[in-house]
Amino acid sequence: MINLLVYILVYPFIWFLSILPFRILYTISDGVYFLLYYIIGYRKKVVYDNLKLALPEKSEAELLAIRKQFYHHFVDIFIEMIKSFTISEKEVNKRYTYTNIELLSDLYKDGKSLILLASHYANWEWMVSLSSKINYKSYAAFTKISNSYFNNKIKKTRARFGLELKETWKVILEVNNNHENNIQSIYGLLSDQSPQVQKTHYWNNFLGVKVPIHTGTEMLAKKYDLNVAYIATKKIKRGYYESTFNLITTEPKKYADYEITDMYLRQLEAQIYEEPAYYFWTHKRFKHKDKAPK
């Protein structure tokens, strides 16, 4: 009952925000940025410490400048998430483009399913537009939220473009089911978050810091002989993004353990080093660094 009440009270406000023009939404974003950065100071130390670990060659002035730029982007991303509830296909196609979508068409012809690795970089929400442009049956892993009404609304919203959201453990079941029934599918996975230490099989350097690494993607790719690609997204200007697909492998079983995982991480690192402000630095990505095996 409480969850329903919260949904009834909050969702109309979210919906109203989502129908506003972008120029008004970004004006709101600027105001929220000022409040979040200068008044509340939300996770400013976490962000600075993460930047200092990942970019030790930068001066304090450079790190502080990157932090400010990040917070502007950080608030924009949440505004764009809200806009996702009502954004039209035409609008998202104008603002989120792909440079080489033909790569996915070529991969589709070989009859295999594909894991598309992504990260919390630039804008990952508007990647939902991809589903309407490809022949694959489309899935994406997501973390279920506690309010079932909001959870169902988010799933329904993403389904407008042909994307089916699944909890991570259900994606694994779906991969097996689709493999057995010859359903050619694409699975979008954000693989840059920190796994639980007790479930970690692999540690390696990420942005120069030894951390636990998710390896589930590589396990699935090898078990079911899936193609693997990475989607690299750039922020062109405020509210506009451009993505490029980089093929990692069509023969995952040929690689040594964790090699595919490392290939993904190196591509993500290259993006971050080029434009560090657009990574999600509020994550405590390095929280387990002191537990790394020697």
Wavefront OBJ file of the C-alpha trace (Angstrom):
o trace
v 0.000 0.000 0.000
v 2.832 2.416 0.867
v 4.572 1.699 -2.453
v 1.360 2.397 -4.337
v 0.822 5.640 -2.453
v 4.373 6.789 -3.198
v 3.877 5.936 -6.867
v 0.556 7.815 -7.058
v 2.090 10.888 -5.433
v 5.473 10.933 -7.196
v 4.913 9.622 -10.710
v 2.639 12.494 -11.878
v 5.447 14.911 -10.971
v 8.004 12.803 -12.880
v 5.645 12.590 -15.850
v 5.118 16.364 -15.827
v 8.875 16.938 -15.824
v 9.356 14.448 -18.648
v 7.021 16.307 -21.025
v 8.843 19.614 -20.587
v 11.063 20.830 -23.468
v 14.776 20.096 -23.153
v 15.660 23.787 -22.811
v 13.547 23.980 -19.645
v 14.820 20.651 -18.323
v 18.438 21.733 -18.694
v 17.663 25.011 -16.924
v 16.277 22.898 -14.066
v 19.406 20.754 -14.266
v 21.613 23.817 -13.798
v 19.685 24.747 -10.670
v 19.877 21.222 -9.256
v 23.620 21.145 -10.024
v 24.150 24.301 -7.959
v 22.149 22.849 -5.066
v 23.805 19.418 -5.251
v 27.367 20.663 -5.659
v 27.537 23.848 -3.602
v 24.852 23.363 -0.939
v 24.418 19.614 -0.346
v 27.870 18.525 -1.504
v 26.589 15.075 -2.476
v 29.512 12.598 -2.478
v 32.018 15.300 -3.443
v 34.771 13.612 -1.444
v 34.000 10.209 -3.002
v 34.192 11.711 -6.481
v 37.417 13.579 -5.746
v 39.073 10.530 -4.165
v 38.071 8.365 -7.144
v 39.455 10.915 -9.598
v 42.685 11.236 -7.640
v 43.192 7.458 -7.676
v 42.355 7.082 -11.367
v 44.155 10.202 -12.610
v 47.221 10.636 -10.360
v 49.019 12.693 -13.003
v 46.413 15.468 -12.786
v 46.934 18.506 -10.566
v 44.460 19.385 -7.824
v 43.115 22.243 -9.949
v 42.559 19.869 -12.879
v 40.823 17.315 -10.670
v 38.508 19.942 -9.210
v 37.650 21.187 -12.712
v 36.846 17.633 -13.833
v 34.724 17.144 -10.716
v 32.635 20.219 -11.500
v 32.184 19.118 -15.104
v 31.178 15.669 -13.884
v 28.462 17.026 -11.592
v 26.939 19.038 -14.448
v 26.843 15.847 -16.512
v 25.672 13.759 -13.556
v 22.544 15.870 -13.073
v 21.930 16.003 -16.830
v 21.899 12.202 -16.927
v 19.149 12.024 -14.324
v 17.173 14.678 -16.167
v 17.577 12.611 -19.352
v 16.454 9.497 -17.480
v 13.270 11.330 -16.509
v 12.802 12.464 -20.100
v 13.001 8.798 -21.147
v 9.517 8.179 -19.753
v 7.879 10.144 -22.571
v 10.573 10.849 -25.166
v 9.496 9.996 -28.703
v 11.399 7.631 -30.955
v 12.027 10.507 -33.363
v 13.532 12.664 -30.614
v 15.783 9.965 -29.179
v 16.974 9.033 -32.682
v 17.970 12.662 -33.240
v 19.878 12.854 -29.977
v 21.419 9.375 -29.777
v 23.032 8.157 -33.011
v 25.155 5.205 -34.114
v 28.153 5.471 -36.426
v 28.367 1.844 -37.589
v 25.147 -0.010 -36.833
v 25.839 -2.102 -39.927
v 28.311 -4.091 -37.799
v 25.387 -5.546 -35.860
v 23.610 -6.398 -39.126
v 26.711 -8.212 -40.349
v 27.039 -10.131 -37.077
v 23.365 -11.074 -37.202
v 23.938 -12.898 -40.486
v 26.156 -15.524 -38.825
v 23.196 -16.770 -36.765
v 24.767 -16.218 -33.345
v 23.543 -14.164 -30.438
v 25.528 -11.184 -29.199
v 26.578 -9.771 -25.855
v 26.837 -5.999 -26.068
v 29.010 -4.673 -23.272
v 28.357 -1.142 -22.066
v 29.361 0.977 -19.090
v 28.217 3.839 -16.904
v 29.725 6.355 -19.274
v 28.063 9.271 -21.088
v 24.395 8.227 -21.525
v 23.477 4.539 -21.316
v 19.722 5.075 -20.855
v 19.006 6.157 -24.426
v 20.657 3.019 -25.733
v 17.125 1.592 -25.630
v 16.651 3.122 -29.083
v 18.907 0.427 -30.523
v 16.238 -2.257 -30.145
v 14.043 -0.728 -32.849
v 16.919 -0.718 -35.358
v 18.073 -4.337 -35.252
v 16.677 -7.800 -35.909
v 17.875 -9.341 -32.658
v 15.442 -9.957 -29.809
v 16.713 -7.424 -27.272
v 17.362 -7.794 -23.558
v 19.152 -5.682 -20.968
v 20.137 -6.555 -17.425
v 18.941 -4.196 -14.704
v 18.706 -4.039 -10.952
v 15.160 -4.402 -9.709
v 13.960 -1.514 -7.557
v 11.980 -2.083 -4.394
v 8.856 -0.212 -5.491
v 7.143 -2.658 -7.851
v 4.982 0.078 -9.415
v 7.970 2.143 -10.486
v 9.761 -1.042 -11.478
v 6.929 -2.047 -13.810
v 6.635 1.483 -15.217
v 10.341 1.543 -16.106
v 10.096 -1.870 -17.792
v 7.029 -0.767 -19.742
v 8.714 2.467 -20.811
v 11.786 0.669 -22.161
v 9.569 -1.874 -23.930
v 8.231 0.924 -26.153
v 11.421 0.557 -28.191
v 11.420 -3.254 -28.145
v 13.773 -3.761 -25.201
v 12.977 -6.297 -22.478
v 14.519 -5.557 -19.091
v 15.518 -8.550 -16.988
v 17.132 -8.900 -13.605
v 20.692 -10.125 -14.041
v 19.995 -13.674 -12.856
v 17.040 -13.875 -15.225
v 19.230 -12.772 -18.142
v 21.349 -15.859 -17.528
v 18.235 -18.036 -17.710
v 17.135 -16.216 -20.856
v 20.489 -16.825 -22.550
v 20.135 -20.545 -21.899
v 16.515 -20.643 -23.035
v 17.190 -18.697 -26.233
v 20.221 -20.852 -27.004
v 18.181 -24.036 -26.701
v 15.374 -22.610 -28.859
v 17.587 -20.929 -31.477
v 16.293 -17.442 -30.692
v 18.931 -15.016 -31.883
v 19.231 -12.316 -29.245
v 21.308 -9.378 -28.082
v 22.067 -8.937 -24.381
v 23.071 -5.503 -23.113
v 25.190 -5.667 -19.968
v 26.719 -2.893 -17.866
v 29.798 -4.624 -16.498
v 31.845 -1.911 -14.803
v 30.391 -2.026 -11.302
v 32.104 -3.665 -8.361
v 31.076 -7.267 -7.590
v 30.775 -8.668 -4.096
v 34.211 -9.627 -2.816
v 33.068 -13.062 -1.623
v 31.857 -13.851 -5.142
v 34.954 -12.531 -6.899
v 37.012 -14.865 -9.060
v 39.252 -12.270 -10.645
v 41.164 -9.147 -9.614
v 43.010 -6.847 -11.990
v 43.924 -3.220 -12.543
v 41.192 -0.840 -13.605
v 42.286 2.783 -14.012
v 45.520 1.824 -12.286
v 43.843 0.367 -9.185
v 43.591 -3.350 -8.435
v 39.896 -4.169 -7.983
v 37.513 -7.138 -8.198
v 36.144 -7.624 -11.711
v 32.854 -9.039 -13.021
v 33.524 -12.047 -15.264
v 29.985 -13.268 -15.931
v 29.954 -11.902 -19.482
v 33.002 -13.882 -20.450
v 31.561 -17.025 -18.855
v 28.331 -16.702 -20.853
v 30.144 -15.900 -24.089
v 32.326 -18.999 -23.827
v 29.595 -21.354 -22.642
v 27.135 -20.416 -25.399
v 29.613 -19.290 -28.097
v 28.273 -15.730 -28.239
v 29.725 -12.848 -30.190
v 30.981 -10.018 -27.971
v 31.099 -6.306 -28.770
v 31.542 -3.065 -26.865
v 29.469 0.078 -27.376
v 31.574 3.204 -26.944
v 29.444 6.310 -26.432
v 30.673 9.878 -26.752
v 28.963 13.028 -25.559
v 28.935 15.323 -28.575
v 27.271 18.234 -26.781
v 24.646 18.681 -24.124
v 21.833 16.210 -24.799
v 23.492 14.639 -27.856
v 25.441 11.374 -27.997
v 27.125 9.216 -30.600
v 27.877 5.521 -30.201
v 30.273 3.228 -32.038
v 30.286 -0.571 -31.875
v 33.699 -2.179 -31.378
v 33.852 -5.913 -32.028
v 35.741 -7.770 -29.305
v 35.444 -11.324 -30.657
v 33.362 -13.776 -32.656
v 35.343 -16.705 -31.214
v 35.283 -16.367 -27.428
v 36.464 -19.903 -26.749
v 39.844 -19.125 -28.320
v 40.768 -16.712 -25.551
v 42.450 -17.489 -22.259
v 40.477 -16.954 -19.062
v 39.759 -13.279 -18.335
v 41.312 -12.062 -21.594
v 37.948 -10.953 -23.000
v 37.169 -9.211 -19.723
v 40.465 -7.325 -19.917
v 39.787 -6.299 -23.513
v 36.519 -4.728 -22.393
v 38.169 -2.900 -19.501
v 40.931 -1.477 -21.701
v 38.352 -0.035 -24.105
v 36.433 1.541 -21.245
v 39.636 2.953 -19.762
v 40.521 4.573 -23.093
v 37.190 6.401 -23.091
v 37.585 7.551 -19.511
v 41.125 8.828 -20.012
v 40.014 10.780 -23.083
v 37.004 12.474 -21.404
v 37.039 11.622 -17.662
v 34.135 13.888 -16.667
v 31.551 11.623 -18.310
v 32.162 8.525 -16.192
v 29.941 7.769 -13.184
v 32.390 8.745 -10.432
v 29.870 8.598 -7.581
v 30.174 4.799 -7.664
v 32.508 3.492 -4.977
v 34.335 1.504 -7.637
v 37.563 1.252 -5.655
v 36.074 0.434 -2.243
v 37.681 -3.027 -2.143
v 41.178 -1.995 -3.255
v 42.674 -2.691 0.183
v 41.384 -6.275 0.039
v 43.188 -7.090 -3.214
v 45.327 -10.226 -3.078
v 49.051 -9.547 -3.081
l 1 2 3 4 5 6 7 8 9 10 11 12 13 14 15 16 17 18 19 20 21 22 23 24 25 26 27 28 29 30 31 32 33 34 35 36 37 38 39 40 41 42 43 44 45 46 47 48 49 50 51 52 53 54 55 56 57 58 59 60 61 62 63 64 65 66 67 68 69 70 71 72 73 74 75 76 77 78 79 80 81 82 83 84 85 86 87 88 89 90 91 92 93 94 95 96 97 98 99 100 101 102 103 104 105 106 107 108 109 110 111 112 113 114 115 116 117 118 119 120 121 122 123 124 125 126 127 128 129 130 131 132 133 134 135 136 137 138 139 140 141 142 143 144 145 146 147 148 149 150 151 152 153 154 155 156 157 158 159 160 161 162 163 164 165 166 167 168 169 170 171 172 173 174 175 176 177 178 179 180 181 182 183 184 185 186 187 188 189 190 191 192 193 194 195 196 197 198 199 200 201 202 203 204 205 206 207 208 209 210 211 212 213 214 215 216 217 218 219 220 221 222 223 224 225 226 227 228 229 230 231 232 233 234 235 236 237 238 239 240 241 242 243 244 245 246 247 248 249 250 251 252 253 254 255 256 257 258 259 260 261 262 263 264 265 266 267 268 269 270 271 272 273 274 275 276 277 278 279 280 281 282 283 284 285 286 287 288 289 290 291 292 293 294
